[in-house]
């Protein structure tokens, strides 16, 4: 009898311990998935893609078209307009969400970093007109690297001047090491 009571108490304790963790999960009705290279060259376009997905009804309260807006900044401000830095993307979603339905769409483009350093990719999913935010993201960092910029520029110049294959291969290798994957050479 004692074993059964002890087992019941252990089971009850496990169930109680599991309940708070289930309640602590975050619910995100609108999601942003960002694709951008972690290292970039200064004064060369940086490509970015933002996939937007939303649960049914999550975007129904909008009264105007939705835009994806992205800036590269040392610090994200509270709004797109209040954030300084180069624009990477400012594009209307196509197609626009339909009332009562789930949504999935992508916006992509590019902008040009104009300074060296570690920057935050500041993203807003906003309604045109009143600039009401439906989602934001500040979790991605991009390093606009001086060594990447110099190594890639060296490779581009060698390629333009039709240098020997061995020189091109060495310059390409140095640029790839400095820049990493995803950087256009």
C-alpha positions as CSV (number, residue, x, y, z in Angstrom):
1,X,0.0,0.0,0.0
2,X,2.8,2.4,0.9
3,X,4.5,1.7,-2.4
4,X,1.4,2.5,-4.4
5,X,0.9,5.7,-2.5
6,X,4.6,6.7,-3.0
7,X,4.3,5.9,-6.7
8,X,1.2,8.0,-6.9
9,X,3.0,10.9,-5.3
10,X,6.0,10.6,-7.6
11,X,3.6,10.5,-10.7
12,X,1.7,13.5,-9.4
13,X,5.0,15.3,-8.8
14,X,6.2,14.6,-12.4
15,X,2.9,15.8,-13.8
16,X,3.0,19.0,-11.8
17,X,6.6,19.6,-12.8
18,X,5.7,19.2,-16.4
19,X,2.8,21.6,-16.4
20,X,4.8,24.8,-15.8
21,X,7.2,24.0,-18.7
22,X,4.4,23.6,-21.1
23,X,2.8,26.9,-20.0
24,X,6.2,28.7,-20.4
25,X,6.5,27.9,-24.1
26,X,6.2,31.1,-26.2
27,X,3.4,31.4,-28.7
28,X,4.5,33.2,-31.9
29,X,1.7,33.7,-34.4
30,X,3.9,35.6,-36.9
31,X,7.4,34.3,-37.6
32,X,10.3,35.8,-39.5
33,X,13.1,33.7,-41.0
34,X,16.1,35.6,-42.1
35,X,18.8,34.6,-44.6
36,X,21.9,36.8,-44.8
37,X,25.6,36.2,-44.8
38,X,27.3,36.6,-41.4
39,X,30.3,38.4,-43.0
40,X,29.9,41.1,-45.6
41,X,32.0,43.4,-47.7
42,X,31.8,47.2,-47.4
43,X,30.5,49.1,-50.4
44,X,29.3,45.9,-52.1
45,X,25.6,44.8,-52.1
46,X,24.6,42.4,-49.3
47,X,21.8,40.1,-50.2
48,X,19.0,39.4,-47.7
49,X,15.8,37.2,-47.8
50,X,13.1,37.3,-45.2
51,X,10.4,34.5,-45.1
52,X,7.2,35.5,-43.3
53,X,4.8,32.9,-42.0
54,X,1.7,33.5,-39.9
55,X,-1.0,31.5,-38.3
56,X,-4.6,31.8,-39.6
57,X,-6.1,35.1,-38.5
58,X,-2.8,36.5,-37.1
59,X,-2.7,39.3,-39.7
60,X,-6.4,39.9,-40.0
61,X,-6.4,43.2,-38.0
62,X,-4.4,45.0,-40.6
63,X,-6.0,47.8,-42.6
64,X,-3.4,48.3,-45.2
65,X,-0.7,46.4,-47.1
66,X,2.2,44.8,-45.2
67,X,5.9,45.6,-45.9
68,X,9.1,44.0,-44.8
69,X,11.7,46.6,-43.8
70,X,15.3,45.9,-42.9
71,X,18.2,48.2,-41.9
72,X,21.8,47.4,-41.0
73,X,22.5,49.4,-37.8
74,X,24.8,49.6,-34.9
75,X,21.7,49.6,-32.7
76,X,18.0,49.0,-33.7
77,X,15.6,51.8,-32.8
78,X,12.0,51.4,-31.9
79,X,10.9,52.0,-35.4
80,X,12.2,51.7,-39.0
81,X,12.2,55.4,-39.4
82,X,14.0,56.0,-36.1
83,X,16.8,53.6,-36.9
84,X,19.9,54.9,-38.7
85,X,21.9,52.8,-41.1
86,X,21.8,51.6,-44.7
87,X,18.5,50.1,-46.0
88,X,18.8,46.4,-46.9
89,X,15.2,45.9,-47.8
90,X,11.9,47.8,-48.0
91,X,9.4,45.8,-49.9
92,X,5.7,45.2,-50.0
93,X,4.7,41.5,-49.3
94,X,3.3,39.8,-52.4
95,X,0.9,38.3,-52.2
96,X,-0.8,40.1,-49.3
97,X,-2.3,37.9,-46.6
98,X,-5.9,36.8,-46.9
99,X,-8.4,37.2,-44.0
100,X,-8.8,34.1,-41.9
101,X,-6.0,32.1,-43.6
102,X,-2.5,31.1,-42.8
103,X,0.2,33.1,-44.6
104,X,3.6,32.3,-46.1
105,X,5.6,34.7,-48.3
106,X,9.1,35.9,-48.9
107,X,10.7,39.3,-49.5
108,X,14.2,39.6,-50.8
109,X,16.6,42.3,-51.9
110,X,19.9,43.9,-51.1
111,X,21.6,47.0,-49.7
112,X,25.1,48.3,-49.4
113,X,26.9,48.4,-46.0
114,X,28.9,51.6,-45.8
115,X,31.1,51.1,-42.8
116,X,33.2,48.4,-41.1
117,X,32.2,46.7,-37.9
118,X,29.7,44.5,-36.2
119,X,26.1,45.4,-37.1
120,X,22.6,44.2,-36.2
121,X,20.1,43.3,-38.9
122,X,16.9,45.2,-37.8
123,X,13.7,43.8,-39.3
124,X,10.1,45.0,-39.1
125,X,6.9,43.6,-40.6
126,X,4.9,46.7,-40.8
127,X,1.5,47.9,-42.0
128,X,1.8,50.7,-44.6
129,X,0.2,54.0,-43.5
130,X,0.2,53.8,-39.7
131,X,3.5,51.7,-39.5
132,X,2.0,49.3,-37.0
133,X,4.4,46.4,-36.3
134,X,3.2,42.8,-36.6
135,X,6.7,41.3,-36.0
136,X,10.2,42.5,-35.4
137,X,13.6,40.8,-35.2
138,X,17.0,42.0,-33.9
139,X,18.7,38.6,-33.4
140,X,21.0,38.5,-36.5
141,X,24.5,40.1,-36.5
142,X,26.6,40.8,-39.6
143,X,30.3,41.6,-39.5
144,X,31.2,44.1,-42.3
145,X,34.8,43.0,-42.4
146,X,37.8,45.0,-43.6
147,X,39.9,41.8,-44.2
148,X,37.0,40.3,-46.3
149,X,36.6,43.5,-48.3
150,X,40.4,43.7,-49.0
151,X,40.8,40.0,-49.9
152,X,37.8,39.9,-52.1
153,X,38.8,43.2,-53.9
154,X,42.2,41.7,-54.5
155,X,40.6,38.6,-56.1
156,X,38.2,40.7,-58.2
157,X,41.1,42.8,-59.5
158,X,43.2,39.7,-60.4
159,X,40.2,38.2,-62.2
160,X,39.6,41.4,-64.1
161,X,43.2,41.6,-65.2
162,X,43.2,37.9,-66.3
163,X,46.0,36.9,-64.0
164,X,47.5,33.4,-64.1
165,X,45.3,30.6,-62.8
166,X,47.7,30.0,-59.8
167,X,47.4,33.6,-58.7
168,X,43.6,33.5,-59.1
169,X,43.3,30.3,-57.1
170,X,45.5,31.7,-54.2
171,X,43.5,35.0,-54.2
172,X,40.2,33.2,-54.2
173,X,41.3,30.9,-51.3
174,X,42.4,34.0,-49.3
175,X,39.1,35.7,-50.0
176,X,37.0,32.6,-49.0
177,X,39.0,32.3,-45.8
178,X,38.5,36.0,-44.9
179,X,34.8,36.2,-46.0
180,X,33.4,32.7,-45.4
181,X,30.5,31.2,-47.3
182,X,27.7,33.3,-48.6
183,X,29.7,36.4,-49.6
184,X,29.7,37.2,-53.3
185,X,33.2,37.5,-54.7
